[in-house]
Amino acid sequence: MRAGVVNPDQRRGESRAILATALMKPKQGWMLRTAAFLIALSLAGVARAESANDFKTLFANFNACMAPLQLSRGTDVTILFSLNRRGGVIGKPRVTHAQWGKDADPKRDAARIAEVFGRCLPAEITDAFGGAIAGRLFTYRLRAADPETKT
């Protein structure tokens, strides 16, 4: 290797050693431990969703991203949105249907939906798939099943 060029594997090993050393010395400040942790994460790389090349993968990624969302029972919301070729949203997503559960607080649930949906975008998509879907409208349905309702 040339002088000044660092092997990525060597860098990861060094960052793990720094992290381990910082976490084992509780007398040193929390800032050092936090900085070491952030450096280790940035060097190791954080797992990202697979780039979607078809609708099945795109909506599987959306489902995985939206999974932590907890809605009140009986809530059923449909969102209409459009993506650009890079996976970013075009315009503002619209709620085209909303049925709130008995115990639901519509303002709180709507804010939760907007927050989580915003974190899921831009979607990870390939260039080819992005060119094919750019500008097209999509609907995404969020449903918290009500055990009392039979479908």
C-alpha positions as CSV (number, residue, x, y, z in Angstrom):
1,M,0.0,0.0,0.0
2,R,1.0,3.6,-0.6
3,A,1.9,5.8,2.3
4,G,-1.1,7.6,3.7
5,V,-3.6,5.2,2.3
6,V,-5.5,3.3,5.0
7,N,-7.1,-0.1,4.4
8,P,-10.8,0.0,5.3
9,D,-10.5,-3.3,7.2
10,Q,-7.6,-1.8,9.2
11,R,-9.7,1.3,9.9
12,R,-12.6,-0.8,11.2
13,G,-10.3,-2.7,13.5
14,E,-8.9,0.4,14.9
15,S,-12.3,1.9,15.4
16,R,-13.5,-1.2,17.3
17,A,-10.4,-0.9,19.5
18,I,-11.1,2.7,20.2
19,L,-14.7,1.9,21.0
20,A,-13.8,-0.9,23.4
21,T,-11.2,1.2,25.2
22,A,-13.5,4.1,25.6
23,L,-16.4,2.0,26.9
24,M,-14.1,0.2,29.4
25,K,-13.0,3.5,31.1
26,P,-16.0,4.9,32.9
27,K,-14.0,7.7,34.5
28,Q,-13.6,9.4,31.2
29,G,-16.5,11.5,30.1
30,W,-19.6,10.4,28.3
31,M,-18.6,12.6,25.4
32,L,-15.6,10.4,24.6
33,R,-17.7,7.3,24.7
34,T,-20.4,8.8,22.5
35,A,-17.8,10.1,20.0
36,A,-16.1,6.7,19.8
37,F,-19.5,5.0,19.3
38,L,-20.4,7.4,16.5
39,I,-17.0,7.0,14.8
40,A,-17.3,3.2,15.0
41,L,-20.8,3.4,13.4
42,S,-19.7,5.6,10.6
43,L,-16.7,3.5,9.8
44,A,-18.4,0.2,10.0
45,G,-21.4,1.4,8.0
46,V,-25.1,1.0,9.0
47,A,-27.2,-1.6,7.4
48,R,-29.6,0.0,4.9
49,A,-32.6,-1.4,3.1
50,E,-32.0,-3.2,-0.1
51,S,-32.3,-1.0,-3.2
52,A,-35.7,-1.8,-4.7
53,N,-35.8,-2.8,-8.4
54,D,-39.4,-3.9,-8.4
55,F,-42.7,-3.1,-6.6
56,K,-42.5,-6.1,-4.3
57,T,-39.2,-5.0,-2.9
58,L,-40.2,-1.3,-2.7
59,F,-43.3,-2.1,-0.6
60,A,-41.5,-4.7,1.5
61,N,-39.0,-1.9,2.4
62,F,-41.9,0.4,3.2
63,N,-43.6,-2.3,5.4
64,A,-40.3,-2.8,7.3
65,C,-39.8,0.9,7.8
66,M,-43.4,1.5,8.9
67,A,-43.5,-1.6,11.2
68,P,-42.7,0.3,14.4
69,L,-45.8,2.5,13.9
70,Q,-48.5,1.8,16.5
71,L,-52.0,2.9,15.6
72,S,-55.2,2.7,17.6
73,R,-57.3,-0.4,16.9
74,G,-59.7,0.0,14.0
75,T,-57.7,2.7,12.3
76,D,-57.5,2.5,8.5
77,V,-55.6,5.2,6.6
78,T,-54.7,5.4,2.9
79,I,-51.9,7.7,1.7
80,L,-51.5,8.8,-1.9
81,F,-48.0,9.9,-2.9
82,S,-45.6,10.1,-5.9
83,L,-41.9,9.4,-6.0
84,N,-39.2,11.0,-8.2
85,R,-36.5,9.0,-9.9
86,R,-34.2,9.1,-6.8
87,G,-36.9,7.8,-4.4
88,G,-37.9,11.2,-2.9
89,V,-41.5,12.2,-2.6
90,I,-42.9,14.7,-5.1
91,G,-45.2,17.2,-3.5
92,K,-47.0,16.5,-0.3
93,P,-48.5,13.0,0.4
94,R,-52.2,13.2,0.8
95,V,-54.5,11.1,3.0
96,T,-57.3,9.9,0.7
97,H,-59.1,7.8,3.2
98,A,-59.1,7.8,7.0
99,Q,-61.2,5.9,9.4
100,W,-60.2,6.3,13.0
101,G,-60.7,3.6,15.7
102,K,-62.9,4.1,18.7
103,D,-60.0,4.9,21.0
104,A,-58.1,6.9,18.4
105,D,-56.8,10.4,18.8
106,P,-56.8,11.5,15.1
107,K,-54.4,14.3,15.5
108,R,-51.9,12.2,17.4
109,D,-52.2,9.3,15.0
110,A,-51.9,11.5,11.9
111,A,-48.7,13.1,13.4
112,R,-47.3,9.7,14.0
113,I,-48.0,8.6,10.5
114,A,-46.5,11.7,9.0
115,E,-43.4,11.3,11.2
116,V,-42.7,7.7,10.4
117,F,-43.7,8.0,6.7
118,G,-41.2,10.9,6.4
119,R,-38.4,8.8,7.9
120,C,-39.0,6.1,5.2
121,L,-38.3,8.6,2.4
122,P,-36.4,8.9,0.2
123,A,-36.9,5.3,-0.7
124,E,-33.9,3.2,-1.7
125,I,-34.5,2.4,-5.4
126,T,-32.2,1.6,-8.3
127,D,-31.7,4.1,-11.2
128,A,-33.6,1.9,-13.7
129,F,-36.6,1.4,-11.4
130,G,-36.5,5.1,-10.5
131,G,-36.8,6.0,-14.1
132,A,-39.8,3.7,-14.6
133,I,-41.8,4.9,-11.6
134,A,-40.9,8.6,-11.5
135,G,-44.1,10.7,-11.2
136,R,-46.5,7.8,-10.9
137,L,-49.0,7.8,-8.1
138,F,-48.9,5.2,-5.4
139,T,-51.2,4.4,-2.5
140,Y,-50.1,2.9,0.8
141,R,-52.6,1.6,3.3
142,L,-52.0,1.5,7.0
143,R,-54.4,-0.6,9.0
144,A,-54.6,-1.5,12.6
145,A,-57.0,-4.5,12.7
146,D,-60.0,-4.3,15.0
147,P,-60.7,-7.7,16.5
148,E,-64.4,-6.9,16.9
149,T,-64.8,-6.2,13.1
150,K,-65.1,-9.2,10.8
151,T,-63.9,-8.8,7.3
